[in-house]
Amino acid sequence: QVQLVQSGGGLVQAGGSLRLSCAVSGPILVHHVLGWFRQAPGKEREFVSGLMSGATRYSDSVKGRFTIERDNAKNMIYLQMNSLKPEDTAVYFCTASTGADWYRPDYWGQGTQVTVSS
C-alpha cells in the first residue's frame, strides 16, 4: 500500500517562496508518476506538476516558477514554489500513480494549505 505524508505549506506574501515535502512509502517504482495537484476554494482539483523516470511536467500556470524534485535515497518528493501569486492559494496534494497516468493518481496525500497574500 502506498502512503504519502505531506509537510510544509503555510502563509507567504506574494513574490515569496515555499517548499512542500512529501514522504513516499510503499511499492513506488521509478516508472510510476509522482506529482502535485491543488484545489482552490470553489474550484476543481487541478494538475500542478509531475515526475516520472526523470521526465517532468508542469501546468502552464506554474511553469518557470515551480520545480518538482525527487530524492530516491530519502523517498521524498518536493515542490519548490517561487514567485508565488495570490492565485496560487490552494490546498496542495502530493500524488502517486502506479498506472503511469500523469493526470489520474491512484493515491493522494492528506493535503496542505498554501495561502499567498497580496
Secondary structure as UniProt FT lines:
FT   STRAND          3..8
FT   STRAND          10..13
FT   TURN            14..15
FT   STRAND          18..25
FT   TURN            30..31
FT   STRAND          33..39
FT   TURN            41..42
FT   STRAND          46..52
FT   TURN            53..54
FT   STRAND          55..58
FT   TURN            60..65
FT   STRAND          66..71
FT   TURN            72..75
FT   STRAND          76..81
FT   HELIX           86..88
FT   STRAND          90..97
FT   TURN            98..99
FT   STRAND          107..108
FT   STRAND          112..117
//
